Amino acid sequence: MKINIYYGGRGLIGDPTLYVLNKIQEVLRELNVTVERYDLYEFKNNIVTLPQTLKDADGVILATTVEWYGIGGYMQQLLDACWLYGDKEKISNMYMCPIVMSTTYGERDAMMSLTEAWEILGGRPVTGICGYFAEVSDLEQNAEYARVIEKRTEDMYRSINQKTRAFPNSNHAVKQKISFTQSLNLTPQEAEQLSELASDDLYVQKQKEDIQELASMFKDLLNVKDPEDDTLLQKFEDNFHPQPGFSAVYKFNIAESKKPLIVKVDHTNMECYYGECDKFDVEMQVSTNVINEIVEGRMTFQRAFMSGDMKMKGDFKTLRTLDTLYNFV
């Protein structure tokens, strides 16, 4: 029998989870179980490839430490990788024991999160261990706690060795309904190769650049009209209503435009152009469709922001003044 241990903590001295794992490893070795441990903080750049290590395992231990809230980023990345690239058929026959120690509140919630995640992946969770210890010495110096760990480890061993059955649960039904991530119908070998490529930052960056280049090429081939035309500028100029004593610079990042739209208001003067600007009071992210709705008078700037169709950084009062400066009808 082989059991893989995946530790999602930070490996700090005084982490109670490390003590529990060491005791578990001692018991498993006495039972002639092959144990392989993966400390995720040492694999932080290659976590996406770790689902490949599940191939020859009969069971897994997912262990983490709650230091402030939840199961932690490393463990979440591992579960994400199992969902995206793991061999679901292999996972469906694999038992998992959750181990969660806490130095703050929330160990039971974290253990439940691991259990539910493994069930949605299709796997079979067994009874785990969770506890709260402000000081690891409270755990190390108590023989009763050591016996609890030994007993739970033996129970886990029996469950895996005897392939204990359990009632079906609704999380498995959820997996069947939402498992659209495998819509490409990847084989386990293809998923493994994809996970290796996804962990290669240079490869991912190159793919993004290639996609941008292809998008630009097809845009030119299709003769798509660039939103950077004079129509929008003219709309701003024709509907400008100066506000005495008010001045501000607005920067519109329009998704389909190569350059941002800059609107400078200085008392009774207004300048509008496509280009760059070092200093501005309000920066907005908006699509061409939404900005067209606004200049056609079917929507206001404030309503676009409140509905989430437009995002902004800067002074909200300055943003709101836009609807006074420009009365689009």
GURO-747267 format. One record per residue (C-alpha): residue number from 1; residue in three letters; chain; x, y, z. Coordinates in steps of 0.2 Angstrom, whole numbers, always signed. Last residue first. Example, Ala and Ser with C-alpha at 12.3 -4.5 7.8 and 13.67 -1.06 7.14 Angstrom:
SITE,pos,code,unit,east,north,up
SITE,2,ser,A,+68,-5,+36
SITE,1,ala,A,+62,-22,+39
//
This chain:
SITE,pos,code,unit,east,north,up
SITE,329,val,A,-147,+318,-128
SITE,328,phe,A,-130,+318,-120
SITE,327,asn,A,-128,+331,-106
SITE,326,tyr,A,-110,+331,-103
SITE,325,leu,A,-102,+342,-90
SITE,324,thr,A,-116,+338,-77
SITE,323,asp,A,-116,+319,-80
SITE,322,leu,A,-97,+320,-79
SITE,321,thr,A,-99,+328,-62
SITE,320,arg,A,-102,+311,-55
SITE,319,leu,A,-85,+305,-59
SITE,318,thr,A,-77,+320,-49
SITE,317,lys,A,-88,+315,-34
SITE,316,phe,A,-82,+297,-36
SITE,315,asp,A,-64,+302,-34
SITE,314,gly,A,-52,+290,-42
SITE,313,lys,A,-53,+273,-49
SITE,312,met,A,-67,+267,-60
SITE,311,lys,A,-76,+252,-67
SITE,310,met,A,-90,+253,-80
SITE,309,asp,A,-104,+241,-83
SITE,308,gly,A,-105,+237,-64
SITE,307,ser,A,-123,+244,-62
SITE,306,met,A,-117,+258,-51
SITE,305,phe,A,-104,+263,-64
SITE,304,ala,A,-115,+263,-79
SITE,303,arg,A,-128,+273,-69
SITE,302,gln,A,-116,+286,-64
SITE,301,phe,A,-110,+288,-82
SITE,300,thr,A,-127,+290,-88
SITE,299,met,A,-137,+279,-100
SITE,298,arg,A,-148,+280,-116
SITE,297,gly,A,-141,+297,-121
SITE,296,glu,A,-132,+292,-137
SITE,295,val,A,-116,+296,-128
SITE,294,ile,A,-119,+284,-114
SITE,293,glu,A,-125,+269,-124
SITE,292,asn,A,-109,+272,-135
SITE,291,ile,A,-98,+271,-120
SITE,290,val,A,-107,+255,-115
SITE,289,asn,A,-105,+246,-132
SITE,288,thr,A,-87,+252,-133
SITE,287,ser,A,-83,+244,-116
SITE,286,val,A,-78,+253,-101
SITE,285,gln,A,-63,+254,-88
SITE,284,met,A,-62,+271,-80
SITE,283,glu,A,-48,+282,-73
SITE,282,val,A,-52,+298,-63
SITE,281,asp,A,-41,+312,-58
SITE,280,phe,A,-28,+311,-71
SITE,279,lys,A,-9,+313,-73
SITE,278,asp,A,+3,+305,-85
SITE,277,cys,A,-9,+305,-100
SITE,276,glu,A,-8,+294,-115
SITE,275,gly,A,-17,+295,-132
SITE,274,tyr,A,-34,+297,-140
SITE,273,tyr,A,-41,+315,-139
SITE,272,cys,A,-53,+327,-130
SITE,271,glu,A,-49,+344,-124
SITE,270,met,A,-61,+356,-115
SITE,269,asn,A,-61,+374,-110
SITE,268,thr,A,-73,+383,-100
SITE,267,his,A,-65,+378,-83
SITE,266,asp,A,-52,+366,-88
SITE,265,val,A,-59,+349,-93
SITE,264,lys,A,-47,+336,-101
SITE,263,val,A,-54,+321,-108
SITE,262,ile,A,-42,+307,-113
SITE,261,leu,A,-48,+291,-123
SITE,260,pro,A,-36,+277,-120
SITE,259,lys,A,-26,+269,-134
SITE,258,lys,A,-28,+253,-143
SITE,257,ser,A,-47,+253,-142
SITE,256,glu,A,-58,+238,-140
SITE,255,ala,A,-58,+238,-121
SITE,254,ile,A,-60,+257,-119
SITE,253,asn,A,-49,+264,-105
SITE,252,phe,A,-57,+281,-102
SITE,251,lys,A,-45,+293,-93
SITE,250,tyr,A,-53,+309,-86
SITE,249,val,A,-44,+325,-82
SITE,248,ala,A,-52,+338,-70
SITE,247,ser,A,-56,+356,-69
SITE,246,phe,A,-71,+365,-61
SITE,245,gly,A,-72,+384,-58
SITE,244,pro,A,-87,+387,-69
SITE,243,gln,A,-95,+371,-75
SITE,242,pro,A,-94,+370,-94
SITE,241,his,A,-108,+361,-104
SITE,240,phe,A,-100,+349,-117
SITE,239,asn,A,-112,+341,-129
SITE,238,asp,A,-104,+345,-145
SITE,237,glu,A,-86,+341,-140
SITE,236,phe,A,-90,+325,-132
SITE,235,lys,A,-100,+319,-147
SITE,234,gln,A,-86,+325,-159
SITE,233,leu,A,-73,+314,-150
SITE,232,leu,A,-85,+299,-151
SITE,231,thr,A,-87,+301,-170
SITE,230,asp,A,-69,+305,-173
SITE,229,asp,A,-63,+287,-173
SITE,228,glu,A,-54,+276,-161
SITE,227,pro,A,-67,+262,-160
SITE,226,asp,A,-57,+252,-173
SITE,225,lys,A,-68,+246,-187
SITE,224,val,A,-65,+228,-190
SITE,223,asn,A,-57,+225,-207
SITE,222,leu,A,-60,+206,-206
SITE,221,leu,A,-41,+204,-211
SITE,220,asp,A,-36,+217,-199
SITE,219,lys,A,-45,+210,-184
SITE,218,phe,A,-39,+193,-189
SITE,217,met,A,-21,+199,-188
SITE,216,ser,A,-24,+208,-171
SITE,215,ala,A,-32,+192,-164
SITE,214,leu,A,-18,+181,-170
SITE,213,glu,A,-5,+193,-162
SITE,212,gln,A,-14,+193,-146
SITE,211,ile,A,-16,+174,-146
SITE,210,asp,A,+3,+172,-150
SITE,209,glu,A,+7,+184,-135
SITE,208,lys,A,-4,+174,-123
SITE,207,gln,A,+4,+157,-129
SITE,206,lys,A,+22,+164,-126
SITE,205,gln,A,+17,+169,-109
SITE,204,val,A,+10,+152,-105
SITE,203,tyr,A,+26,+144,-112
SITE,202,leu,A,+37,+155,-102
SITE,201,asp,A,+27,+152,-86
SITE,200,asp,A,+28,+133,-88
SITE,199,ser,A,+16,+126,-75
SITE,198,ala,A,+2,+126,-88
SITE,197,leu,A,+13,+115,-100
SITE,196,glu,A,+15,+102,-87
SITE,195,ser,A,-3,+102,-83
SITE,194,leu,A,-7,+100,-101
SITE,193,gln,A,+4,+85,-103
SITE,192,glu,A,-5,+77,-88
SITE,191,ala,A,-22,+81,-95
SITE,190,glu,A,-16,+73,-112
SITE,189,gln,A,-11,+57,-103
SITE,188,pro,A,-27,+56,-93
SITE,187,thr,A,-37,+58,-109
SITE,186,leu,A,-44,+75,-113
SITE,185,asn,A,-63,+76,-118
SITE,184,leu,A,-61,+94,-121
SITE,183,ser,A,-77,+97,-111
SITE,182,gln,A,-67,+91,-96
SITE,181,thr,A,-69,+108,-87
SITE,180,phe,A,-88,+105,-89
SITE,179,ser,A,-89,+94,-73
SITE,178,ile,A,-104,+104,-67
SITE,177,lys,A,-118,+91,-67
SITE,176,gln,A,-108,+75,-63
SITE,175,lys,A,-98,+84,-50
SITE,174,val,A,-114,+90,-41
SITE,173,ala,A,-121,+73,-41
SITE,172,his,A,-105,+67,-32
SITE,171,asn,A,-108,+81,-19
SITE,170,ser,A,-125,+75,-16
SITE,169,asn,A,-119,+59,-7
SITE,168,pro,A,-118,+41,-10
SITE,167,phe,A,-117,+29,+5
SITE,166,ala,A,-100,+23,+10
SITE,165,arg,A,-90,+7,+6
SITE,164,thr,A,-74,+3,+15
SITE,163,lys,A,-60,-2,+4
SITE,162,gln,A,-53,-15,+16
SITE,161,asn,A,-35,-8,+15
SITE,160,ile,A,-40,+10,+13
SITE,159,ser,A,-53,+10,+28
SITE,158,arg,A,-41,-1,+38
SITE,157,tyr,A,-27,+12,+36
SITE,156,met,A,-38,+26,+40
SITE,155,asp,A,-43,+18,+56
SITE,154,glu,A,-25,+14,+61
SITE,153,thr,A,-21,+33,+58
SITE,152,arg,A,-36,+38,+69
SITE,151,lys,A,-29,+27,+83
SITE,150,glu,A,-11,+33,+82
SITE,149,ile,A,-17,+51,+82
SITE,148,val,A,-28,+48,+97
SITE,147,arg,A,-14,+39,+106
SITE,146,ala,A,-2,+54,+103
SITE,145,tyr,A,-16,+66,+110
SITE,144,glu,A,-17,+55,+126
SITE,143,ala,A,+2,+56,+128
SITE,142,asn,A,+2,+75,+130
SITE,141,gln,A,+19,+84,+129
SITE,140,glu,A,+19,+86,+110
SITE,139,leu,A,+1,+94,+108
SITE,138,asp,A,+3,+107,+122
SITE,137,ser,A,+21,+110,+115
SITE,136,val,A,+13,+115,+99
SITE,135,glu,A,+6,+131,+107
SITE,134,ala,A,-11,+139,+102
SITE,133,phe,A,-17,+122,+98
SITE,132,tyr,A,-34,+119,+90
SITE,131,gly,A,-39,+102,+83
SITE,130,cys,A,-43,+92,+67
SITE,129,ile,A,-41,+74,+62
SITE,128,gly,A,-49,+64,+48
SITE,127,thr,A,-63,+52,+45
SITE,126,val,A,-62,+45,+28
SITE,125,pro,A,-65,+54,+11
SITE,124,arg,A,-69,+45,-5
SITE,123,gly,A,-65,+53,-21
SITE,122,gly,A,-77,+60,-35
SITE,121,leu,A,-69,+77,-36
SITE,120,ile,A,-84,+84,-28
SITE,119,glu,A,-81,+72,-14
SITE,118,trp,A,-63,+78,-12
SITE,117,ala,A,-69,+96,-11
SITE,116,glu,A,-82,+92,+2
SITE,115,thr,A,-69,+84,+13
SITE,114,leu,A,-57,+97,+11
SITE,113,ser,A,-70,+111,+15
SITE,112,met,A,-76,+101,+30
SITE,111,met,A,-58,+100,+37
SITE,110,ala,A,-57,+119,+35
SITE,109,asp,A,-74,+122,+43
SITE,108,arg,A,-68,+111,+58
SITE,107,glu,A,-51,+120,+60
SITE,106,gly,A,-59,+137,+60
SITE,105,tyr,A,-52,+148,+74
SITE,104,thr,A,-34,+151,+77
SITE,103,thr,A,-18,+141,+78
SITE,102,ser,A,-27,+127,+69
SITE,101,met,A,-23,+109,+64
SITE,100,val,A,-31,+101,+49
SITE,99,ile,A,-29,+83,+43
SITE,98,pro,A,-40,+77,+30
SITE,97,cys,A,-40,+58,+25
SITE,96,met,A,-43,+54,+7
SITE,95,tyr,A,-47,+37,-1
SITE,94,met,A,-45,+35,-20
SITE,93,asn,A,-57,+25,-31
SITE,92,ser,A,-64,+41,-39
SITE,91,ile,A,-47,+49,-40
SITE,90,lys,A,-41,+37,-53
SITE,89,glu,A,-56,+40,-64
SITE,88,lys,A,-55,+58,-61
SITE,87,asp,A,-37,+59,-68
SITE,86,gly,A,-32,+76,-62
SITE,85,tyr,A,-29,+91,-74
SITE,84,leu,A,-43,+104,-70
SITE,83,trp,A,-50,+97,-54
SITE,82,cys,A,-34,+90,-47
SITE,81,ala,A,-25,+107,-51
SITE,80,asp,A,-39,+117,-42
SITE,79,leu,A,-37,+105,-27
SITE,78,leu,A,-18,+108,-27
SITE,77,gln,A,-20,+127,-29
SITE,76,gln,A,-32,+127,-14
SITE,75,met,A,-19,+118,-4
SITE,74,tyr,A,-6,+131,-8
SITE,73,gly,A,-17,+145,-5
SITE,72,gly,A,-23,+141,+13
SITE,71,ile,A,-36,+130,+20
SITE,70,gly,A,-47,+143,+27
SITE,69,tyr,A,-44,+158,+38
SITE,68,trp,A,-30,+165,+50
SITE,67,glu,A,-17,+152,+53
SITE,66,val,A,-27,+136,+48
SITE,65,thr,A,-14,+123,+45
SITE,64,thr,A,-15,+110,+31
SITE,63,ala,A,-15,+91,+28
SITE,62,leu,A,-22,+82,+13
SITE,61,ile,A,-18,+63,+16
SITE,60,val,A,-19,+52,+1
SITE,59,gly,A,-24,+34,-3
SITE,58,asp,A,-20,+20,-14
SITE,57,ala,A,-6,+30,-23
SITE,56,asp,A,+2,+25,-40
SITE,55,lys,A,-6,+38,-51
SITE,54,leu,A,-8,+52,-38
SITE,53,thr,A,+9,+59,-42
SITE,52,gln,A,+2,+66,-59
SITE,51,pro,A,-10,+77,-49
SITE,50,leu,A,+6,+86,-43
SITE,49,thr,A,+9,+95,-60
SITE,48,val,A,-1,+111,-55
SITE,47,ile,A,+9,+113,-39
SITE,46,asn,A,+25,+117,-50
SITE,45,asn,A,+30,+134,-44
SITE,44,lys,A,+24,+132,-26
SITE,43,phe,A,+33,+114,-25
SITE,42,glu,A,+43,+118,-9
SITE,41,tyr,A,+28,+126,-1
SITE,40,leu,A,+18,+111,-6
SITE,39,asp,A,+27,+99,+6
SITE,38,tyr,A,+25,+83,-3
SITE,37,arg,A,+26,+67,+7
SITE,36,glu,A,+28,+49,+1
SITE,35,val,A,+23,+35,+12
SITE,34,thr,A,+25,+16,+8
SITE,33,val,A,+15,+7,+21
SITE,32,asn,A,+23,-7,+31
SITE,31,leu,A,+11,-5,+46
SITE,30,glu,A,+26,+2,+56
SITE,29,arg,A,+29,+14,+42
SITE,28,leu,A,+11,+20,+44
SITE,27,val,A,+13,+23,+62
SITE,26,glu,A,+28,+33,+60
SITE,25,gln,A,+21,+43,+46
SITE,24,ile,A,+6,+48,+56
SITE,23,lys,A,+17,+54,+71
SITE,22,asn,A,+27,+65,+59
SITE,21,leu,A,+11,+71,+51
SITE,20,val,A,+4,+76,+68
SITE,19,tyr,A,+20,+86,+73
SITE,18,leu,A,+20,+95,+56
SITE,17,thr,A,+1,+100,+59
SITE,16,pro,A,+6,+108,+75
SITE,15,asp,A,+16,+121,+67
SITE,14,gly,A,+29,+127,+80
SITE,13,ile,A,+43,+129,+67
SITE,12,leu,A,+36,+135,+51
SITE,11,gly,A,+33,+123,+36
SITE,10,arg,A,+21,+135,+27
SITE,9,gly,A,+6,+124,+27
SITE,8,gly,A,-1,+114,+13
SITE,7,tyr,A,+5,+97,+17
SITE,6,tyr,A,+1,+83,+4
SITE,5,ile,A,+4,+66,+10
SITE,4,asn,A,+4,+51,-2
SITE,3,ile,A,-1,+34,+4
SITE,2,lys,A,+6,+18,-4
SITE,1,met,A,+0,+0,+0
//
